[in-house]
């Protein structure tokens, strides 16, 4: 293809990674040479970190989402509704039910599939357990939370073996504790936190500074008992069972599941690993197909360390945005013959604790690190509350 030819960019996914990559490419120095198409199975962008607030009744889905098609088309980016069936990397095309899409460069930002089936009874639509990993699940968990308040009892909150998105479980435990205290009901609800992490605050990244000591102290101060290296094996309407026989009574059980790759990757020979995630180099480029990039949850990162119960490496929204911007820069560099950007992502997050919040930073996210910071205070809670609508506005208007 000639130097001045239009380059067909296909981006799979309409969430953090996909929209960031699309808008970053639209603003890149080579934008006049690009035809950008986003393929999304969802017609709305949802600010996923706010899903615990949806469950607690603080926000509605409409308040944390927007339709993506008008947003993209206003910037000259084509939007295709649908889900990739498979990718033929040799032929450089994406197979959709409505027809094939050929590409010169592909960005895989397909996110994850929640492997709820890993724990019998996890549900939430075919079992008594609840989760927070999708808008539908957050709404269902919120409806169950309202019913629970009418007839409270023991609760179990935590994550399943192999989980990687561990933060929402901590947030939900703190938010529930705070909400129950405000209602004068906390004494009626014993809370147990179960996690596959070898210690609190491991987060799948080997820990973050003094997060372990801080979280242990907070759980003890709030009378939240906890089990680490816990392998949830079954959820019933009245209990959560662990491998080894230990069981906890529970009338409301919220367990974060492990994540798996989407079916399209599994159906694409040579593209993903056995779990359906995409192996990349430090430039987020596929190790075999140099015109294929992957960002966000779709990227196959190995665990930071071996733990008694499996804990997988997380890919937060903050990290996903970094990956997507880097992939966009590297595609532009590949088109112009420049050198790729290679910088390991860092993580910065704010943990909502109901009445306060903790801000944590680790750079890079995998140890050893150059920087580790932690700060606690109500100002971080206010910052989190303000950041959610600000980020959603930026994503809707393409100001990535």
Phi, psi and omega per residue, in radians:
X1 nan 2.380 -3.077
X2 -1.176 2.805 -3.079
X3 -1.050 -0.626 -3.058
X4 -1.619 0.054 -3.094
X5 -1.197 2.673 3.063
X6 -1.261 2.335 -3.127
X7 -1.748 2.193 -3.124
X8 -1.517 2.004 3.131
X9 -1.876 2.101 3.061
X10 -1.946 2.257 -3.127
X11 -2.082 2.124 3.137
X12 -1.677 1.955 3.123
X13 2.150 2.365 -3.116
X14 -2.075 0.587 3.114
X15 -1.979 -2.539 -3.033
X16 -0.922 -0.928 -3.060
X17 -1.223 -0.820 -3.079
X18 -1.128 -0.838 -3.121
X19 -1.190 -0.682 3.112
X20 -1.090 -0.790 3.139
X21 -1.090 -0.740 -3.115
X22 -1.100 -0.849 -3.106
X23 -1.235 -0.597 3.098
X24 -1.147 -0.691 3.092
X25 -1.187 -0.646 3.121
X26 -1.107 -0.498 -3.133
X27 -1.694 0.051 -3.061
X28 -1.357 2.869 3.138
X29 -1.088 -0.362 -3.109
X30 -1.767 0.308 -3.013
X31 -1.016 -0.563 -3.110
X32 -1.224 -0.234 -3.111
X33 -1.809 0.183 -3.029
X34 -2.023 2.505 2.900
X35 -2.017 1.893 -3.003
X36 -1.817 2.242 3.094
X37 -2.212 2.242 3.054
X38 -1.859 2.231 3.069
X39 -1.862 2.123 -3.083
X40 -2.382 2.298 3.064
X41 -1.382 -0.331 3.097
X42 -1.816 2.438 3.141
X43 -1.586 -0.022 3.125
X44 -2.285 2.497 2.932
X45 -1.483 2.317 3.106
X46 -2.119 2.319 3.089
X47 -1.361 1.576 -2.982
X48 -0.979 -0.654 3.137
X49 -1.038 -0.300 3.135
X50 -1.578 0.037 -3.120
X51 -1.056 -0.622 3.045
X52 -1.019 -0.584 3.102
X53 -1.192 -0.577 3.065
X54 -1.117 -0.789 3.135
X55 -1.095 -0.690 -3.128
X56 -1.367 -0.117 3.117
X57 1.529 0.172 -3.128
X58 -1.422 -0.457 -3.119
X59 -2.417 2.728 2.982
X60 -1.783 2.829 3.105
X61 -1.059 -0.623 -3.140
X62 -1.095 -0.548 -3.115
X63 -1.304 -0.326 -3.083
X64 -2.048 0.362 -3.094
X65 -2.556 2.945 3.053
X66 -2.732 2.716 3.105
X67 -1.269 2.327 -2.997
X68 -1.484 -0.524 -3.059
X69 -1.037 -0.917 3.126
X70 -1.038 -0.636 -3.129
X71 -1.107 -0.769 -3.114
X72 -1.275 -0.815 -3.063
X73 -1.147 -0.481 3.075
X74 -1.123 -0.384 3.131
X75 -1.806 0.195 3.110
X76 1.374 0.374 3.135
X77 -1.856 2.200 3.142
X78 -1.254 2.446 3.115
X79 -2.144 2.190 3.122
X80 -2.008 2.147 3.103
X81 -1.453 2.276 -3.141
X82 2.603 -3.137 -3.106
X83 -2.281 2.330 3.121
X84 -1.094 2.351 3.054
X85 -1.481 -0.685 3.062
X86 -2.908 2.980 3.128
X87 -2.166 2.224 3.056
X88 -1.764 1.599 -3.046
X89 -1.198 -0.496 3.115
X90 -1.203 -0.726 -3.135
X91 -1.522 -0.073 3.141
X92 1.008 0.990 3.099
X93 -2.602 2.640 3.060
X94 -1.850 2.249 -3.120
X95 -1.646 2.085 3.091
X96 -2.053 2.816 3.089
X97 -1.072 -0.597 -3.100
X98 -1.494 -0.048 -3.116
X99 2.382 2.945 -3.086
X100 -1.515 2.611 3.032
X101 -2.083 2.077 3.085
X102 -1.525 2.624 -3.102
X103 -2.477 2.752 2.916
X104 -1.711 -0.622 3.045
X105 -2.346 2.452 -3.128
X106 -2.144 2.344 3.020
X107 -2.032 2.084 3.133
X108 -1.673 1.926 3.122
X109 -2.286 0.822 -2.980
X110 -1.403 -0.108 3.129
X111 1.276 -2.392 -2.977
X112 -2.390 2.973 2.864
X113 -2.031 2.216 3.113
X114 -1.274 2.114 -3.112
X115 -1.550 1.063 -3.112
X116 -1.059 -0.452 -3.122
X117 -1.154 -0.196 -3.140
X118 -1.143 -0.414 3.130
X119 -2.140 1.948 3.102
X120 -0.973 2.269 3.124
X121 1.585 -0.053 -3.093
X122 -1.117 -0.662 3.100
X123 1.216 -2.420 0.125
X124 -1.509 -0.184 -3.042
X125 -1.642 -0.123 3.072
X126 -2.364 0.481 3.114
X127 -2.983 2.979 -3.054
X128 -1.377 -0.241 -3.113
X129 -1.343 2.885 -3.131
X130 -2.229 2.818 3.140
X131 -2.561 3.031 -3.079
X132 -2.257 0.297 -2.925
X133 -1.583 0.043 3.082
X134 -2.670 2.790 3.117
X135 -0.975 -0.767 -3.134
X136 -1.070 -0.739 -3.127
X137 -1.172 -0.673 3.136
X138 -1.120 -0.713 3.104
X139 -1.140 -0.770 3.122
X140 -1.071 -0.749 3.124
X141 -1.117 -0.592 3.108
X142 -1.200 -0.696 3.088
X143 -1.113 -0.700 3.105
X144 -1.184 -0.601 3.101
X145 -1.089 -0.722 3.102
X146 -1.085 -0.740 3.111
X147 -1.150 -0.652 -3.134
X148 -1.082 -0.669 -3.122
X149 -1.087 -0.451 3.098
X150 -1.349 -0.392 -3.124
X151 -2.553 1.257 -3.006
X152 -1.257 2.884 3.117
X153 -3.081 -2.815 -3.113
X154 -1.111 2.565 3.077
X155 -2.216 2.566 2.992
X156 -2.189 2.232 -3.121
X157 -2.246 2.493 3.097
X158 2.882 -2.658 -3.056
X159 -2.370 2.660 -3.133
X160 -1.522 2.841 3.052
X161 -0.989 2.404 -3.138
X162 1.463 0.007 3.119
X163 -1.155 2.687 3.093
X164 -2.218 -0.506 3.130
X165 -1.602 1.421 -2.958
X166 -1.594 -0.417 -3.070
X167 -0.978 -0.774 -3.115
X168 -1.017 -0.527 3.111
X169 -1.156 -0.760 3.090
X170 -1.084 -0.831 -3.127
X171 -1.015 -0.786 -3.099
X172 -1.123 -0.691 3.115
X173 -1.074 -0.790 3.127
X174 -1.167 -0.725 -3.112
X175 -1.157 -0.705 3.095
X176 -1.104 -0.777 3.113
X177 -0.996 -0.806 -3.124
X178 -1.158 -0.758 -3.113
X179 -1.120 -0.688 -3.140
X180 -1.196 -0.659 3.104
X181 -1.132 -0.698 3.126
X182 -1.111 -0.511 3.126
X183 -1.565 -0.033 -3.088
X184 1.196 0.495 -3.056
X185 -2.033 0.004 -3.008
X186 -1.041 -0.581 -3.102
X187 -1.174 -0.231 -3.120
X188 -1.707 -0.010 -3.025
X189 -2.288 1.587 2.977
X190 -1.138 2.307 -3.126
X191 -2.007 2.263 3.059
X192 -2.085 2.297 3.132
X193 -1.885 2.182 3.139
X194 -2.102 2.345 -3.089
X195 -2.565 2.518 3.067
X196 -1.295 -0.174 -3.124
X197 -1.079 2.533 3.101
X198 -1.222 -0.340 3.041
X199 -2.703 2.746 3.100
X200 -1.076 2.424 3.126
X201 1.452 0.180 3.050
X202 -1.187 -0.757 3.039
X203 1.031 0.271 -3.106
X204 1.371 0.066 -3.120
X205 -2.117 0.269 3.110
X206 1.420 0.229 -3.108
X207 1.706 2.824 3.133
X208 -2.424 1.599 3.103
X209 1.026 -2.212 -3.087
X210 -1.628 0.355 -3.136
X211 -1.044 -0.642 -3.128
X212 -1.063 -0.912 -3.099
X213 -1.115 -0.672 -3.133
X214 -1.125 -0.839 -3.095
X215 -1.198 -0.668 3.064
X216 -1.046 -0.769 3.131
X217 -1.126 -0.718 -3.140
X218 -1.159 -0.737 3.119
X219 -1.104 -0.729 3.133
X220 -1.178 -0.683 3.123
X221 -1.140 -0.595 -3.097
X222 -1.639 0.122 3.141
X223 1.019 0.713 3.013
X224 -1.792 1.902 3.121
X225 -1.381 2.669 -3.040
X226 -2.492 2.694 3.039
X227 -2.223 2.135 3.044
X228 -1.729 2.899 -3.027
X229 0.876 0.688 -3.099
X230 -1.718 2.284 3.118
X231 -1.917 1.727 3.098
X232 -1.128 2.217 -3.072
X233 -1.997 -0.349 -3.105
X234 -2.878 2.493 3.059
X235 -2.154 2.234 3.058
X236 -2.045 3.135 3.138
X237 -1.180 -0.265 -3.060
X238 -2.220 -0.014 -3.076
X239 -2.794 2.850 2.945
X240 -2.112 2.183 -3.077
X241 -1.854 2.517 3.082
X242 -1.905 2.686 3.014
X243 -1.051 2.330 -3.073
X244 1.843 -0.190 3.006
X245 1.876 -0.287 -3.138
X246 -1.196 2.467 -3.131
X247 -2.440 2.586 3.129
X248 -2.169 2.301 3.067
X249 -1.116 2.421 -3.106
X250 -2.732 2.240 3.021
X251 -1.696 -0.273 3.086
X252 -2.478 2.044 -3.072
X253 -2.145 2.068 3.089
X254 -2.067 1.997 -3.058
X255 -2.216 2.186 3.088
X256 -1.331 2.175 -3.086
X257 -1.435 2.896 2.941
X258 -1.223 2.808 -3.126
X259 -1.921 2.585 3.078
X260 -2.238 2.866 3.074
X261 -1.254 2.809 -3.119
X262 -1.320 2.715 -3.086
X263 -0.992 -0.590 -3.095
X264 -1.033 -0.633 3.128
X265 -1.229 -0.725 3.134
X266 -1.098 -0.509 -3.119
X267 -1.521 0.051 -3.058
X268 -1.949 1.703 -3.069
X269 -0.976 2.325 3.059
X270 1.425 -0.014 -3.042
X271 -1.682 -0.680 -3.062
X272 -2.109 3.011 3.055
X273 -1.512 3.109 -3.082
X274 -1.009 -0.407 3.127
X275 -1.578 -0.007 3.096
X276 1.561 0.264 3.081
X277 -1.805 2.771 -2.992
X278 -1.756 2.115 3.072
X279 -1.302 2.332 3.139
X280 -2.328 2.902 2.990
X281 -1.586 -2.974 -3.078
X282 -1.237 -0.203 3.078
X283 -1.657 0.132 -3.118
X284 1.114 0.505 3.074
X285 -1.791 2.452 -3.141
X286 -1.015 2.511 -3.048
X287 -1.286 -0.301 3.129
X288 -1.964 -0.618 -3.092
X289 -1.947 1.842 -2.964
X290 -1.264 -0.209 3.102
X291 -1.746 0.195 3.120
X292 -2.004 2.228 3.112
X293 -2.093 2.710 3.073
X294 -2.408 2.526 -3.123
X295 -2.461 2.742 3.045
X296 1.294 -2.581 -3.064
X297 -1.083 -0.437 -3.122
X298 -1.143 -0.325 -3.099
X299 -1.330 2.393 3.135
X300 -1.601 1.674 3.066
X301 -1.744 2.383 3.051
X302 -1.289 2.745 3.072
X303 -1.033 2.675 3.117
X304 -1.194 -0.675 -3.132
X305 -2.633 2.913 3.079
X306 -1.537 2.208 -3.102
X307 -2.109 2.729 -3.139
X308 -0.960 -0.688 3.011
X309 -2.010 2.330 -3.034
X310 -1.011 2.348 3.017
X311 -2.313 2.141 -3.064
X312 -1.659 2.852 -3.075
X313 -1.284 2.305 -3.102
X314 -1.470 2.707 2.972
X315 -2.301 1.687 -3.085
X316 -1.355 2.933 3.062
X317 -1.039 -0.665 3.120
X318 -1.093 -0.754 3.103
X319 -1.184 -0.671 -3.132
X320 -1.062 -0.733 3.116
X321 -1.074 -0.731 3.101
X322 -1.063 -0.789 -3.130
X323 -1.081 -0.753 -3.089
X324 -1.145 -0.719 3.096
X325 -1.116 -0.716 3.124
X326 -1.136 -0.731 3.123
X327 -1.087 -0.728 3.120
X328 -1.092 -0.779 3.099
X329 -1.061 -0.698 -3.066
X330 -1.287 -0.556 3.033
X331 -1.154 -0.773 3.096
X332 -1.054 -0.703 3.123
X333 -1.152 -0.674 3.126
X334 -1.127 -0.639 -3.140
X335 -1.189 -0.655 -3.093
X336 -1.643 -0.080 -3.128
X337 1.481 0.322 3.132
X338 -1.504 3.098 -3.133
X339 -1.521 2.510 3.141
X340 -1.306 2.720 3.047
X341 -1.503 2.302 3.125
X342 -2.308 1.716 3.084
X343 -2.431 2.183 3.130
X344 -1.134 2.465 -3.120
X345 -1.208 2.673 2.989
X346 -1.970 2.951 -3.117
X347 -2.206 2.334 3.032
X348 -2.352 2.157 -3.076
X349 -2.487 2.743 3.060
X350 -2.078 2.111 -3.110
X351 -1.649 1.928 3.113
X352 -1.230 2.201 -3.115
X353 -2.060 0.380 3.084
X354 1.522 -1.186 -3.133
X355 -1.840 -0.079 3.107
X356 -2.742 -2.976 3.124
X357 -2.726 2.758 3.110
X358 -2.103 2.271 3.070
X359 -1.772 2.244 -3.096
X360 -2.215 2.498 3.112
X361 -2.437 2.362 3.049
X362 -2.414 2.133 -3.062
X363 -2.361 1.981 -0.124
X364 -1.287 3.068 -3.068
X365 -1.220 -0.555 3.109
X366 -1.594 2.285 3.101
X367 -1.218 2.733 -0.018
X368 -1.293 2.753 -2.950
X369 -2.155 2.729 3.039
X370 -1.495 -0.579 -3.099
X371 -2.467 2.414 2.971
X372 -2.422 2.162 -3.123
X373 -2.336 2.625 3.058
X374 -2.631 2.387 3.136
X375 -2.547 2.547 -3.079
X376 -2.231 2.421 3.078
X377 2.904 2.858 -3.140
X378 -1.146 -0.423 3.137
X379 -1.086 -0.538 3.122
X380 -1.293 -0.526 3.048
X381 -1.151 -0.761 3.088
X382 -1.112 -0.701 3.132
X383 -1.080 -0.744 3.129
X384 -1.121 -0.725 -3.135
X385 -1.145 -0.594 3.125
X386 -1.408 -0.558 -3.046
X387 -1.219 -0.636 -3.081
X388 -0.986 -0.935 3.117
X389 -1.191 -0.538 3.115
X390 -1.135 -0.804 -3.139
X391 -1.144 -0.728 3.138
X392 -1.074 -0.707 3.073
X393 -1.092 -0.755 3.122
X394 -1.064 -0.742 -3.115
X395 -1.208 -0.662 -3.133
X396 -1.171 -0.611 -3.082
X397 -1.692 0.025 3.062
X398 1.348 0.319 -3.126
X399 -1.607 1.082 -3.092
X400 -1.403 nan nan
